[in-house]
Amino acid sequence: MATTTETSVASPYERIGGLAVLRQITERFYELMESEQAFASLRAMHAPDLTAMRESLPLFLAGWSGGPRTWWEANPGKCMVSMHAPFGINRETAGQWADAMRRAIADVAPGDTAIAEALADVLDRMARGMAKA
């Protein structure tokens, strides 16, 4: 009689390193956005104080990647695309967001490089997909 072995597949959240790594990526992302001239248009779209964004983004990324859904519990019925619709995101600012996030992920260098690259790729597509013009 054949037996089956149950194997656990790690979620992207677990593979990236959990909330601690997502917080590091978020911090690096906002550091780049605040300090690099290449991201000036993107920075100008944001509030002067980024504290709320620094707290919110890693929670969104956690739930989105298979971890705790804290962000969704605090924001029922909301989605990223509709929340960003009023900001007039264009190709330039979408590209700046994608580039800053890709750099932040690379700078933090999660140990699982395959999931880090996959995260950067999907976030790049999501950001560029929000561009209106």
C-alpha positions in Angstrom: 0.0 0.0 0.0 1.4 3.4 -1.0 1.7 6.1 1.5 1.7 9.8 0.8 4.0 12.2 2.5 2.6 15.6 3.2 5.0 18.4 2.4 4.6 22.0 3.4 5.3 24.6 0.7 6.6 27.9 2.1 4.6 31.0 1.1 6.3 33.9 -0.6 6.0 35.7 2.7 8.0 33.0 4.5 10.5 32.7 1.7 11.2 36.4 1.6 11.9 36.4 5.4 8.6 37.5 6.9 7.6 40.9 8.2 11.1 41.8 9.4 12.6 41.6 5.9 9.5 43.4 4.4 10.1 46.2 6.9 13.7 46.4 5.9 12.7 46.6 2.2 10.1 49.3 3.0 12.6 51.4 5.0 15.2 51.2 2.2 12.5 52.0 -0.4 11.5 55.2 1.4 15.2 56.1 2.1 15.9 55.9 -1.6 12.7 57.9 -2.4 13.7 60.6 0.0 17.4 60.9 -0.9 17.8 60.2 -4.6 17.1 62.8 -7.2 16.0 60.1 -9.6 12.9 59.6 -7.5 12.0 63.3 -7.0 8.7 63.2 -8.9 7.6 60.2 -6.9 8.6 61.8 -3.6 6.6 64.9 -4.5 3.4 62.9 -4.8 3.6 61.8 -1.2 2.9 63.6 2.1 5.8 65.4 3.8 5.6 62.8 6.7 6.0 59.2 5.4 5.5 57.6 8.8 2.1 56.2 8.0 3.3 54.8 4.7 6.4 53.3 6.3 4.0 51.4 8.7 1.4 50.5 6.1 3.4 49.2 3.2 5.1 46.3 4.9 1.7 45.2 6.3 0.2 45.3 2.8 3.2 43.3 1.4 2.9 40.8 4.2 -0.7 39.9 3.5 -0.3 40.2 -0.2 2.6 37.6 -0.1 0.8 35.1 2.1 1.5 36.3 5.5 -0.8 37.9 8.2 -3.6 39.9 6.6 -3.4 42.8 9.1 -3.6 45.4 6.4 -6.8 44.0 4.9 -8.4 43.7 8.3 -7.7 47.4 8.9 -8.8 48.4 5.4 -11.8 46.2 4.5 -12.9 46.5 0.9 -9.9 48.6 -0.2 -7.4 47.8 -3.0 -4.1 49.4 -4.0 -5.3 50.4 -7.5 -8.4 52.2 -6.3 -6.5 53.8 -3.4 -3.9 55.3 -5.8 -6.4 56.4 -8.5 -6.6 60.0 -7.2 -2.8 60.6 -7.4 -2.4 60.9 -11.2 0.2 58.2 -11.5 1.9 58.5 -14.9 4.6 56.3 -16.6 7.4 58.4 -15.0 6.2 58.1 -11.4 5.2 54.5 -11.8 8.6 53.7 -13.2 10.3 55.6 -10.3 8.3 53.5 -7.8 9.2 50.3 -9.6 12.8 51.2 -9.8 13.1 52.3 -6.2 11.4 49.1 -5.0 13.6 46.9 -7.2 16.7 48.7 -5.7 15.4 48.4 -2.2 14.8 44.6 -2.6 18.3 44.2 -4.1 19.9 46.3 -1.3 18.2 44.3 1.4 19.2 41.1 -0.5 16.9 38.5 1.0 18.5 35.1 1.1 16.0 33.5 -1.3 17.1 35.3 -4.5 14.4 33.6 -6.6 11.6 34.9 -4.5 13.3 38.3 -4.2 13.5 38.6 -8.0 9.9 37.4 -8.4 8.7 40.0 -5.8 10.5 42.8 -7.6 9.1 41.6 -11.0 5.5 41.5 -9.8 5.7 44.8 -7.9 7.2 46.4 -11.0 4.3 45.2 -13.2 1.8 46.3 -10.6 3.3 49.8 -10.3 3.6 50.3 -14.0 0.0 49.0 -14.4 -1.3 51.9 -12.3 0.1 54.5 -14.8 -2.7 56.5 -16.5 -0.6 58.0 -19.3 
